[in-house]
């Protein structure tokens, strides 16, 4: 047996035994189920290790000869340029080495290597090298895919686990954040090679399953649902009129909070929740001292609202006008949290209060804008299935007897038979495919043992459900090498487009063997994207593809970017999500990622961008709406969205390198290798004293850097007119320094092809000349996200075939999704 496999088996088995020892409340059978998870993973690894030896083949002699004659002078030993040593380039085409060989192929193909000043390479030599190298890599990878599959053992991501438990149990509590953070490989958490199953991961999985089951059984034994109360203005406001505090003050029958920078001002203790759960708030409010245009934008957040627990969670925002309006929001809140409702527009005049608290009567004379709350309703809710539906999910038609404090009992006439039927039904859904009676034998054994020892049917059923949810058949996708069976295809489809379990229609089609038909698959993709569950696809995919879940990792310095605030940030996210949804709904071309004549804005974001102006064409209201763009708006295409511009800066300054790498890899389909270790990073001078262009020119003089910067720098400089907060600018420098004393931004540059552009619009025009490359990049991202494996060299022709079939729709976004899901690559392990 391979030494590497032996070592990994020992380490993994040791982790599992440690977990079982720690969780000493488990039965012996349940311990065996967890050990089965180890065996499942090790069998997958053993299959890969064993088969790799059979499919490996050394690089052709002509390939090695070519590299020695044309590359060895510069790429050898410890002083190899860019740290790329040809002698160290192994013929073992694992993930790491395959990437290196693909890079060699691409650079020779693109005529980047050998350099022009080194040697004039004969065209026939280049052609022969590419043919031999490409054929060798493709042959090895294709043979491996047929033997063991191109995708390794892949488990549910944290998000998929949460939604699957929601579907199975009918609950809707947050679970994703209970699991350890997940690494992203190729940009996605779905990629099998980046996933792990450590001792801690297993332990947290068991804990998360317990939490989900606790909630489901608690709700099943709860007869009444929801509690509601109305909170009048005098209860929203501070209890004592003269008290110095941070609650609203009562003015003319309204609870008023003035615009201020004071933390937690506008907190409402009357909204404090007594238990964790979902709550619906109906707020009736208006604005005071409205600005010249529009209303008073307000934020709604939740937290403990004290300095010892400073974090606040975003719930929503609304624009308060001169008349009372009703705003409804829903939020998950934990015990002890309350609402904070306050004006949140950073551009509004602020009231000032001394002493760290707000004294009654001090805000009104300052004429600052404010929000006045007339009343609010507070209701405990349970989104999703009601308690009766949960009882049916857990107990089918068996009668429930209610006890005290969320307890109860179920007493079937034949408990053994009932356990078998319920576990079979549950396991079939949990394992996402048809099963046999023998498949539930270990879980039934656990349940029967508990029933015999405790005499409690509910306890016995719960421990059986728990064992099923800790089984590798639940945690991992069932996929065999070669063409996937229909249920595996159904699972891939549902977890790519919904990140949750397959529904009845997919199950029916899979049972009939119809999901092997590309036409049926495309019809299902269209249905699933338009299903309410399909609306999550844009958010889930964009969170990882475009780093949208990292938009609040940094915050622009308010001294330099005073117009930026949480309302703007959230509106930027809404803009991108609605824009991508429109691309799907209308099957718009992927060219809309680079340019378009519309976007989606509300009044706050339109004001921030300087789009729309006043009067005719103005953007009104707090709802995101489609807005036509003018050439003078400096917007158009996802590339100019504030969300993209925000995640590609560090909050205080911009870097053409950072933005250039991001745009190249996420949108343009360029694969940028990490920089050499001996090259320092460039930090822009935000005072405008030194040009970033001058600094990068020095980098380009370094041969280790030049080839990559030819690709990185063009998109980076094209976007230099946008500051770290996503606003358009014409000069570097921030603060009070006069514009005439700042350096003018020069967005011109030269593409890797040698074509030059003067500004962003000209850059867009050059990029849009190659629509197919844009589409190919999107297809690669979709395939990686959906299959759980990054694109390999041997996959390139399949990707090109998917893309070519969408040319008739001008490379429409929905068309690309359909072709990816219906492709042979997607339907194979």
C-alpha atoms as one frame of an Amber mdcrd trajectory, in Angstrom:
protein
   0.000   0.000   0.000   1.170   3.560  -0.790   3.019   5.118   2.193   1.063
   8.354   1.785  -2.231   6.462   1.960  -1.144   4.525   5.051  -0.217   7.752
   6.837  -3.511   9.457   5.940  -5.515   6.402   7.009  -3.765   6.440  10.392
  -4.309  10.171  10.944  -7.959  10.078   9.882  -8.778   6.990  11.947  -7.097
   8.565  14.966  -9.310  11.648  14.637 -12.450   9.568  14.476 -11.549   7.503
  17.550 -10.778  10.705  19.465 -14.173  12.102  18.511 -15.949   8.951  19.649
 -14.067   9.042  22.941 -15.044  12.682  23.456 -18.709  12.099  22.620 -19.093
   9.305  25.155 -22.875   9.472  25.125 -22.972   7.732  21.732 -24.101   4.139
  21.419 -21.736   1.547  20.021 -23.710   1.352  16.789 -23.619   5.110  16.368
 -19.835   5.017  16.799 -19.690   2.476  13.995 -21.665   4.817  11.762 -19.115
   7.549  12.303 -16.352   5.059  11.592 -18.203   4.221   8.381 -17.713   7.850
   7.345 -13.959   7.323   7.698 -14.082   4.102   5.739 -16.066   5.836   3.000
 -13.492   8.616   2.654 -10.520   6.274   2.827 -12.036   4.007   0.191 -12.346
   7.030  -2.094  -8.745   8.010  -1.434  -7.516   4.453  -1.883  -9.316   4.256
  -5.202  -7.662   7.478  -6.355  -4.176   6.440  -5.193  -4.474   2.985  -6.657
  -5.814   4.092 -10.015  -3.396   7.004 -10.411  -0.505   4.590 -10.870  -2.343
   2.892 -13.715  -3.122   6.072 -15.652   0.150   7.972 -15.145   2.489   8.342
 -18.098   5.780  10.253 -18.377   6.008  13.380 -20.505   6.950  12.637 -24.126
  10.664  12.845 -24.851  10.062  15.620 -27.401   8.427  17.762 -24.719  11.384
  17.452 -22.352  13.800  18.151 -25.207  11.881  21.316 -26.153  11.990  22.607
 -22.573  15.707  21.894 -22.218  16.526  23.703 -25.458  14.267  26.728 -25.002
  13.604  27.212 -21.282  16.409  25.753 -19.173  18.764  28.734 -19.444  16.383
  30.953 -17.434  14.330  28.423 -15.486  16.765  26.212 -13.635  17.823  25.783
 -10.039  17.402  28.143  -7.103  17.870  31.233  -9.295  15.153  30.254 -11.778
  13.173  33.248 -13.058   9.788  33.652 -11.368  10.768  30.691  -9.177   9.803
  28.297 -12.000  12.372  25.467 -12.136  11.999  23.157 -15.151  14.078  20.429
 -13.486  11.608  20.340 -10.591   8.607  19.997 -12.920   7.318  16.495 -12.190
   5.603  14.169 -14.670   3.147  13.167 -11.926   0.035  15.016 -13.093  -1.655
  15.635  -9.764  -3.580  18.883  -9.210  -0.509  20.962  -8.455   1.658  19.692
 -11.300  -1.214  19.684 -13.787  -1.652  23.382 -13.125   2.067  23.976 -13.740
   2.063  22.036 -16.993  -1.073  23.871 -18.147   0.695  27.140 -17.428   3.681
  26.046 -19.524   1.350  25.102 -22.388  -0.538  28.425 -22.220   2.566  30.601
 -22.150   4.108  28.858 -25.133   0.776  28.998 -26.981   0.374  32.725 -26.243
   3.967  33.330 -27.419   4.988  34.646 -24.011   7.641  31.979 -23.751  10.312
  31.731 -24.918  10.646  35.546 -24.810  11.051  37.345 -28.128  14.480  38.648
 -27.110  15.715  35.165 -26.211  15.242  33.001 -29.239  13.255  33.011 -32.455
  11.163  29.862 -32.103  10.314  28.003 -35.267   6.524  27.859 -35.804   6.594
  24.123 -36.492   8.517  23.485 -33.253   5.937  25.435 -31.291   3.093  23.570
 -32.983   4.656  20.163 -32.308   5.326  21.027 -28.681   1.740  22.145 -28.115
   0.346  19.047 -29.822   2.527  16.669 -27.822   2.069  18.440 -24.481  -1.675
  18.972 -24.855  -2.221  15.406 -25.981  -0.215  13.994 -23.080  -1.980  16.052
 -20.383  -5.446  15.406 -21.828  -4.812  11.686 -22.175  -3.670  11.233 -18.573
  -6.498  13.357 -17.129  -9.147  11.685 -19.289  -7.985   8.194 -18.310  -8.010
   9.159 -14.640 -11.517  10.637 -14.932 -12.797   7.389 -16.464 -11.142   5.308
 -13.757 -11.975   7.286 -10.591 -13.850  10.371 -11.766 -12.649  13.949 -12.089
 -14.376  14.936  -8.812 -13.305  13.541  -5.445 -15.499  12.675  -2.465 -17.593
  15.826  -1.976 -19.624  16.718   1.075 -22.385  19.212   1.734 -21.088  22.730
   2.327 -22.168  24.544   5.483 -24.889  26.388   3.571 -26.094  23.193   1.911
 -26.156  21.417   5.273 -28.275  24.190   6.791 -30.839  24.194   3.987 -30.991
  20.419   3.785 -31.739  20.181   7.519 -34.377  22.873   7.012 -36.012  20.832
   4.234 -35.883  17.542   6.116 -37.137  18.861   9.453 -39.276  21.852   8.432
 -37.269  24.269  10.574 -35.709  27.627   9.698 -33.091  28.433  12.328 -29.564
  29.672  11.447 -27.153  26.740  11.376 -24.463  27.656   8.844 -22.453  29.711
  11.332 -22.321  26.768  13.751 -19.879  24.982  11.462 -16.143  25.766  11.030
 -15.229  28.279   8.334 -14.725  26.700   4.936 -11.759  27.307   2.624 -12.394
  28.285  -0.984 -10.618  26.384  -3.752 -10.876  27.834  -7.231 -13.054  30.496
  -5.615 -15.702  28.096  -4.252 -16.424  26.116  -1.083 -18.060  23.373  -3.184
 -14.744  22.083  -4.566 -14.003  18.612  -3.170 -10.213  18.995  -3.023 -10.577
  21.982  -0.697 -12.980  20.306   1.698 -11.862  18.509   4.830 -13.384  16.317
   7.513 -11.397  16.907  10.655 -12.122  15.855  14.222 -13.476  19.340  14.896
 -15.567  19.341  11.697 -17.206  16.046  12.679 -17.849  17.224  16.213 -19.478
  20.438  15.006 -21.555  18.492  12.506 -22.959  16.322  15.309 -23.644  19.432
  17.425 -25.407  21.144  14.523 -27.562  18.092  13.885 -28.506  18.018  17.582
 -29.486  21.683  17.495 -31.644  21.135  14.408 -33.374  18.099  15.908 -33.945
  19.903  19.211 -35.704  22.729  17.380 -37.802  20.397  15.233 -39.016  18.252
  18.149 -39.646  21.346  20.261 -41.877  22.822  17.560 -43.597  19.493  16.982
 -44.737  19.524  20.607 -45.841  23.174  20.514 -49.537  23.729  19.875 -49.720
  27.522  19.751 -47.687  29.510  17.249 -46.583  33.113  17.458 -47.181  35.868
  19.975 -47.920  39.448  19.026 -47.926  42.771  20.811 -48.290  46.416  19.854
 -45.757  48.886  21.220 -47.065  52.488  21.259 -44.796  55.489  20.935 -44.663
  56.086  24.697 -43.292  52.539  25.144 -40.848  52.920  22.256 -39.502  56.116
  23.826 -37.492  56.417  27.030 -39.507  55.640  30.160 -38.441  58.787  32.018
 -38.733  62.075  30.169 -35.801  63.762  31.888 -33.499  60.751  31.796 -30.229
  61.072  29.858 -29.969  57.928  27.739 -29.910  56.662  24.146 -33.561  55.761
  23.683 -35.851  57.929  21.525 -37.634  60.823  23.196 -41.410  61.371  23.163
 -42.382  64.434  21.084 -45.985  65.126  20.023 -46.997  61.521  20.483 -44.045
  60.093  18.513 -40.824  58.412  19.618 -38.137  60.562  17.965 -34.478  59.831
  17.233 -32.376  62.590  15.697 -29.577  62.091  13.205 -26.382  61.636  15.224
 -23.123  59.706  15.309 -23.702  58.500  18.874 -23.543  54.682  19.076 -26.790
  52.817  19.894 -28.825  56.025  19.827 -32.323  54.923  18.780 -32.253  51.624
  20.671 -35.659  50.363  21.782 -35.606  48.263  24.993 -39.336  47.524  24.580
 -38.380  45.405  21.545 -35.978  43.197  23.523 -36.653  39.513  22.844 -36.923
  36.898  25.579 -35.904  33.908  23.461 -33.996  33.117  20.286 -36.219  33.125
  17.243 -37.659  34.841  14.193 -39.563  38.075  14.740 -41.656  40.294  12.510
 -41.764  44.012  13.211 -44.281  46.389  11.660 -43.007  49.933  12.138 -45.098
  53.060  11.530 -42.881  56.097  11.144 -42.216  59.349   9.324 -39.283  61.689
   8.819 -38.662  65.035  10.487 -36.740  68.002   9.076 -36.515  66.376   5.671
 -33.633  67.294   3.335 -34.352  69.334   0.184 -34.635  66.200  -1.916 -36.089
  62.899  -0.768 -36.724  61.678   2.728 -34.710  60.580   5.753 -32.995  57.242
   5.139 -33.073  55.126   8.311 -31.430  51.862   9.338 -32.939  49.004  11.337
 -30.425  46.864  13.190 -30.455  44.442  16.120 -28.105  43.770  19.008 -27.705
  44.228  22.719 -26.921  47.883  22.068 -24.369  48.228  24.867 -20.643  48.885
  24.702 -19.772  45.469  26.173 -21.607  43.790  23.253 -20.973  46.250  20.423
 -21.911  44.195  17.351 -25.114  45.064  15.535 -26.754  42.953  12.846 -28.264
  44.470   9.738 -32.015  43.999   9.285 -33.012  46.625   6.728 -33.397  50.261
   5.739 -36.223  52.536   4.669 -36.777  56.110   3.540 -39.043  58.079   5.896
 -41.065  60.829   4.252 -43.360  63.545   5.582 -46.278  61.124   6.093 -46.501
  58.063   8.317 -45.631  54.903   6.391 -45.605  51.264   7.397 -42.419  49.224
   7.162 -42.364  45.443   7.754 -39.145  43.537   8.465 -38.336  40.028   9.680
 -35.190  39.038  11.525 -33.602  36.255  13.558 -32.763  37.611  17.019 -31.194
  36.006  20.051 -32.248  36.412  23.658 -31.508  39.889  25.014 -31.262  41.618
  21.635 -33.361  44.648  20.737 -33.927  46.934  17.758 -32.047  50.115  16.973
 -33.883  52.423  14.526 -32.162  55.666  13.549 -31.382  57.997  10.633 -28.475
  56.386   8.802 -27.705  58.653   5.839 -24.101  59.802   6.240 -24.753  62.969
   4.201 -27.370  64.384   6.600 -26.741  67.061   9.197 -25.915  65.573  12.620
 -27.135  66.659  16.027 -24.459  66.890  18.708 -24.863  65.754  22.316 -22.347
  66.065  25.128 -21.668  63.699  27.980 -22.102  60.478  26.037 -25.909  60.450
  26.424 -28.891  62.258  24.926 -30.812  64.734  27.049 -34.469  65.358  26.293
 -35.004  68.558  24.325 -31.381  68.936  23.152 -31.870  67.520  19.660 -34.944
  69.378  18.393 -33.453  72.920  18.407 -30.499  71.763  16.283 -32.819  71.219
  13.308 -31.201  67.912  12.362 -33.254  65.349  10.451 -34.935  62.655  12.532
 -37.268  59.667  12.476 -40.548  59.726  14.408 -42.128  56.369  15.304 -45.867
  56.380  15.945 -46.096  52.717  16.957 -44.766  49.271  16.143 -46.042  45.706
  16.249 -43.815  42.845  17.351 -44.648  39.230  16.526 -42.855  35.943  17.167
 -43.050  33.977  13.919 -41.868  30.709  12.390 -41.108  31.169   8.675 -41.608
  28.095   6.539 -43.737  25.066   7.431 -46.039  25.412  10.429 -45.858  23.173
  13.482 -48.490  20.809  12.148 -46.382  20.259   8.995 -43.336  19.529  11.152
 -45.307  16.943  13.120 -46.120  15.202   9.827 -42.470  15.309   8.747 -41.325
  13.700  11.999 -44.206  11.385  12.918 -46.264  11.008   9.706 -49.870  10.305
  10.767 -49.092   9.053  14.254 -51.042  10.862  16.968 -49.170  13.332  19.156
 -49.946  13.821  22.852 -48.737  17.136  24.265 -46.909  17.515  27.550 -45.452
  20.484  29.401 -42.754  22.860  28.136 -42.421  21.663  24.560 -42.568  17.957
  25.386 -44.943  15.228  24.346 -45.268  11.630  23.330 -46.144   9.393  20.388
 -47.396   5.889  21.123 -48.000   3.778  18.015 -49.760   0.410  18.333 -46.680
  -1.340  16.894 -43.609   0.768  17.869 -41.087  -1.477  16.074 -42.985  -1.326
  12.803 -43.549   2.425  13.161 -39.841   3.039  13.749 -38.933   1.052  10.653
 -41.430   2.911   8.480 -40.477   6.360   9.748 -36.721   5.762   9.516 -37.075
   4.347   6.000 -39.065   7.374   4.858 -36.627   9.794   6.490 -33.463   8.043
   5.235 -34.732   7.959   1.636 -35.113  11.736   1.674 -31.876  12.305   3.590
 -29.810  10.098   1.267 -31.428  11.721  -1.777 -32.108   8.454  -3.598 -34.134
   5.216  -3.346 -32.966   2.804  -0.655 -33.542  -0.793   0.443 -34.633  -2.050
   3.838 -31.108  -3.283   4.509 -29.814   0.270   4.118 -31.548   1.405   7.292
 -30.575  -1.654   9.357 -27.868   0.089  11.466 -30.111   3.067  12.175 -33.081
   0.884  13.040 -30.867  -1.111  15.396 -29.911   2.074  17.264 -33.553   3.087
  17.582 -34.721  -0.303  18.757 -31.946  -0.435  21.363 -33.016   2.954  22.705
 -36.688   1.927  22.659 -35.897  -1.197  24.665 -33.755   0.652  27.204 -35.971
   3.712  27.665 -39.451   2.678  26.556 -39.724   6.123  24.973 -40.743   6.037
  21.292 -39.878   9.698  20.644 -36.393   9.268  22.109 -35.853   6.147  20.014
 -36.992   7.908  16.847 -34.811  10.922  17.527 -31.644   8.870  18.002 -32.363
   7.085  14.730 -32.821  10.363  12.873 -29.610  11.607  14.458 -27.646   8.590
  13.244 -28.974   9.043   9.710 -27.960  12.710   9.707 -24.437  11.762  10.811
 -24.104   9.076   8.153 -21.659   9.527   5.236 -24.576   8.853   2.892 -26.162
  12.051   4.155 -23.022  14.133   4.551 -21.520  13.208   1.176 -22.782  13.135
  -2.395 -23.180   9.645  -3.817 -21.332   9.692  -7.154 -19.730   6.733  -8.971
 -17.015   7.008 -11.672 -18.321   7.460 -15.204 -21.773   8.688 -16.193 -23.817
   9.668 -13.139 -27.103   7.925 -12.426 -30.257  10.043 -12.565 -30.477  10.605
  -8.816 -26.874  11.830  -8.697 -27.673  14.201 -11.575 -30.781  15.397  -9.733
 -28.716  16.066  -6.608 -26.097  18.012  -8.584 -28.825  20.120 -10.152 -30.672
  20.889  -6.933 -27.527  21.714  -4.962 -26.099  23.889  -7.729 -29.260  25.905
  -8.364 -30.890  25.788  -4.919 -28.225  24.579  -2.494 -30.895  22.294  -1.080
 -32.622  18.939  -1.565 -34.254  17.849  -4.798 -38.003  18.373  -4.952 -40.768
  15.968  -5.957 -40.575  16.798  -9.666 -36.838  16.105  -9.871 -37.339  12.910
  -7.874 -40.061  11.735 -10.248 -37.969  12.459 -13.348 -34.960  10.709 -11.819
 -37.037   7.651 -10.946 -38.163   7.481 -14.589 -34.579   7.826 -15.866 -35.373
  11.039 -17.755 -32.585  13.248 -16.397 -30.092  11.716 -18.790 -31.912  13.620
 -21.546 -30.317  17.080 -22.071 -33.648  18.512 -23.276 -35.389  17.496 -20.058
 -32.484  18.851 -18.011 -32.675  22.252 -19.733 -36.416  22.419 -19.091 -35.790
  21.698 -15.436 -33.072  24.351 -15.197 -35.543  26.940 -16.510 -38.178  25.787
 -14.010 -35.792  25.725 -11.076 -34.357  29.178 -11.752 -37.883  30.627 -11.736
 -38.944  28.753  -8.636 -38.835  30.906  -5.451 -35.944  28.716  -4.280 -34.092
  29.606  -7.495 -33.870  33.253  -6.511 -31.164  32.222  -4.045 -28.915  31.084
  -6.899 -27.771  34.610  -7.773 -26.948  35.455  -4.152 -25.224  32.129  -3.419
 -23.202  32.086  -6.640 -22.241  35.787  -6.505 -21.175  35.489  -2.856 -18.298
  33.270  -3.961 -17.720  34.045  -7.643 -17.674  37.816  -7.043 -16.716  37.872
  -3.330 -19.983  39.616  -2.469 -19.944  38.033   0.992 -16.761  40.011   1.686
 -18.185  43.451   0.976 -18.151  44.444   4.653 -14.653  43.103   5.393 -13.346
  46.653   5.141 -14.931  50.063   5.664 -13.829  53.274   3.930 -12.402  55.875
   6.287 -15.299  58.274   6.984 -12.886  61.212   7.172 -11.959  60.749   3.534
 -15.153  59.180   2.190 -17.906  60.807   4.295 -20.755  59.883   1.953 -20.353
  56.140   2.431 -22.611  54.394   4.958 -24.192  50.956   5.586 -27.257  51.932
   3.543 -25.071  52.577   0.509 -23.220  49.299   1.045 -26.393  47.221   1.257
 -27.869  49.022  -1.737 -24.752  48.118  -3.718 -25.348  44.447  -2.955 -28.989
  44.771  -3.983 -27.909  46.417  -7.236 -25.633  43.510  -8.154 -28.086  40.789
  -7.145 -30.982  42.368  -9.089 -28.732  42.972 -12.086 -27.599  39.344 -12.260
 -31.172  38.167 -11.755 -32.214  40.309 -14.715 -29.463  38.715 -16.796 -30.961
  35.306 -16.012 -34.618  36.296 -16.374 -34.059  37.853 -19.811 -31.132  35.620
 -20.832 -28.979  38.699 -21.362 -25.534  38.387 -22.905 -22.501  38.009 -20.665
 -21.313  41.253 -22.265 -23.510  42.931 -19.623 -20.799  42.055 -17.136 -18.643
  44.640 -18.905 -21.101  47.216 -20.229 -24.802  48.057 -20.362 -27.136  51.018
 -20.523 -29.017  50.246 -17.299 -28.578  49.246 -13.692 -30.702  48.910 -10.523
 -30.741  51.703  -7.941 -32.745  53.237  -5.138 -32.758  56.937  -4.317 -29.862
  56.662  -1.844 -27.528  54.806  -4.213 -28.533  57.003  -7.163 -27.610  60.063
  -5.118 -24.325  58.446  -4.092 -23.418  57.609  -7.690 -24.657  60.963  -8.966
 -27.081  59.224 -11.333 -30.518  60.542 -12.273 -30.350  64.025 -10.838 -33.561
  65.820  -9.856 -36.849  66.325 -11.670 -37.516  64.135 -14.718 -35.379  61.035
 -14.574 -34.834  61.217 -10.822 -34.753  57.960  -8.869 -37.350  58.004  -6.081
 -38.021  55.700  -3.166 -36.181  53.061  -1.201 -37.013  50.169  -3.551 -34.366
  48.937  -5.993 -35.569  49.793  -9.507 -34.297  49.571 -13.050 -32.639  52.824
 -14.124 -31.474  53.877 -17.593 -27.940  55.211 -17.710 -26.429  58.090 -19.639
 -22.902  58.119 -20.994 -22.041  60.866 -18.511 -23.007  58.663 -15.529 -19.711
  56.726 -15.711 -21.641  53.512 -15.015 -22.670  50.512 -17.057 -21.913  46.832
 -16.645 -21.295  44.850 -13.477 -17.662  45.939 -13.630 -18.746  49.445 -12.502
 -21.013  48.313  -9.646 -20.116  49.776  -6.298 -20.052  46.292  -4.784 -17.309
  45.192  -7.192 -15.332  48.386  -6.691 -15.682  48.062  -2.912 -14.488  44.441
  -2.624 -11.487  45.219  -4.839 -10.115  47.920  -2.531  -8.873  47.874   1.040
 -11.203  50.637   2.220  -8.639  53.432   2.184  -7.028  53.267  -1.247  -7.135
  51.504  -4.574  -4.524  49.415  -6.318  -4.581  48.696 -10.066  -2.865  45.413
  -9.230  -5.531  44.223  -6.776  -8.412  45.303  -8.986  -6.615  44.063 -12.077
  -6.102  40.570 -10.666  -9.710  40.408  -9.467 -11.221  41.499 -12.794  -8.830
  39.291 -14.775  -9.675  36.164 -12.793 -13.370  36.727 -12.016 -14.577  38.292
 -15.277 -12.005  38.127 -18.070 -10.947  34.497 -17.728  -7.246  35.148 -17.173
  -5.495  32.789 -14.794  -2.966  34.872 -12.839  -0.294  32.915 -10.900   0.835
  34.196  -7.479   3.712  36.703  -7.594   7.292  35.527  -7.024   8.254  35.507
  -3.358  11.131  37.952  -3.835   8.970  40.749  -5.300   7.537  43.276  -2.776
   3.914  44.420  -2.903   3.099  47.929  -4.077   1.274  50.198  -1.655  -0.317
  53.273  -3.292   0.288  56.634  -1.685  -3.192  57.979  -0.976  -1.818  61.506
  -0.593  -1.106  61.560  -4.315   2.563  62.314  -3.781   3.748  59.399  -5.930
   2.181  57.854  -9.007   1.161  54.205  -8.818   1.851  54.128 -12.551   5.495
  55.008 -11.898   5.768  52.314  -9.266   4.300  49.672 -11.569   6.611  50.722
 -14.380   9.495  49.572 -12.184   7.769  46.247 -11.683   7.408  45.772 -15.415
  11.149  46.185 -15.800  11.475  43.009 -13.740  11.247  40.054 -16.121   9.674
  37.963 -13.351   6.728  40.349 -13.266   6.313  41.698 -16.788   4.302  38.856
 -18.343   1.620  38.878 -15.650   1.403  42.647 -15.386   0.658  42.864 -19.097
  -2.645  41.164 -18.218  -3.233  42.581 -14.745  -2.565  46.272 -15.233  -4.986
  47.155 -18.083  -8.256  46.454 -16.191  -6.723  47.846 -13.002  -5.905  51.205
 -14.588  -9.164  51.299 -16.539 -10.986  51.376 -13.173  -8.682  53.877 -11.443
 -11.305  56.613 -11.757 -13.320  54.831  -9.060 -12.275  55.416  -5.457 -12.272
  52.764  -2.665 -15.908  53.517  -1.840 -17.092  53.033  -5.426 -17.483  56.684
  -6.393 -16.197  58.310  -9.572 -13.176  60.609  -9.178 -10.929  62.576 -11.504
  -7.969  63.207  -9.169  -5.922  61.228  -6.664  -5.747  62.384  -3.079  -8.391
  62.761  -0.430  -9.309  65.191   2.298  -9.398  68.977   2.133  -6.515  69.428
  -0.267  -7.636  71.474  -3.279  -8.276  69.464  -6.418  -5.896  71.569  -8.516
  -3.022  70.437  -6.279  -3.823  66.747  -6.722  -2.530  64.446  -9.411  -4.964
  63.873 -12.268  -5.945  60.229 -12.758  -4.743  58.716 -15.992  -6.826  55.648
 -16.877  -5.050  54.953 -20.173  -2.990  51.847 -20.734  -2.030  49.176 -23.221
  -3.658  45.757 -23.508  -1.555  42.585 -23.595  -2.336  42.459 -27.323  -0.620
  45.834 -27.807  -3.853  47.765 -28.398  -4.130  50.975 -26.408  -7.057  52.637
 -24.656  -7.456  56.114 -23.184 -10.284  55.529 -20.729 -12.734  53.002 -19.299
 -15.121  53.157 -22.257 -12.357  52.329 -24.712 -11.171  49.494 -22.472 -14.689
  48.048 -22.437 -14.873  48.225 -26.229 -11.633  46.254 -26.561 -12.755  43.583
 -24.097 -16.138  43.184 -25.798 -14.486  42.227 -29.070 -13.978  38.759 -27.606
 -17.410  37.784 -26.256 -16.573  34.104 -26.412 -13.779  34.482 -23.892 -16.128
  36.206 -21.446 -18.661  33.417 -21.894 -16.009  30.753 -21.461 -14.970  32.257
 -18.152 -18.567  32.277 -16.868 -19.022  28.677 -18.020 -15.867  27.640 -16.158
 -17.083  29.300 -12.959 -20.501  27.654 -13.260 -18.978  24.232 -13.927 -16.597
  24.533 -10.970 -19.388  25.665  -8.665 -21.798  22.973  -9.826 -19.559  19.909
 -10.090 -17.158  20.528  -7.215 -13.985  20.437  -9.289 -11.867  23.155 -10.879
 -11.466  23.145 -14.646  -8.691  20.840 -15.781  -6.765  20.932 -19.018  -8.770
  18.004 -20.426 -12.021  19.876 -19.722 -11.249  22.785 -22.018 -12.852  21.332
 -25.131 -16.043  20.509 -23.205 -16.242  24.084 -21.941 -15.720  25.462 -25.439
 -18.489  23.202 -26.736 -20.892  24.505 -24.059 -20.058  28.071 -24.983 -20.343
  27.568 -28.745 -23.908  26.288 -28.312 -24.892  29.621 -26.726 -23.598  31.807
 -29.569 -27.091  32.006 -31.087 -28.342  33.678 -27.866 -25.352  36.042 -27.904
 -23.943  34.029 -24.989 -26.946  34.566 -22.738 -26.467  33.962 -19.022 -29.389
  31.545 -18.645 -28.363  29.751 -21.842 -24.910  29.208 -20.396 -26.349  27.768
 -17.183 -28.524  25.376 -19.196 -25.669  24.198 -21.393 -23.352  23.680 -18.428
 -25.908  21.608 -16.503 -26.871  19.569 -19.586 -23.245  18.869 -20.543 -21.531
  15.498 -20.375 -18.953  17.018 -18.030 -21.656  17.994 -15.517 -23.358  14.596
 -15.797 -20.173  12.626 -15.132 -18.191  12.110 -11.952
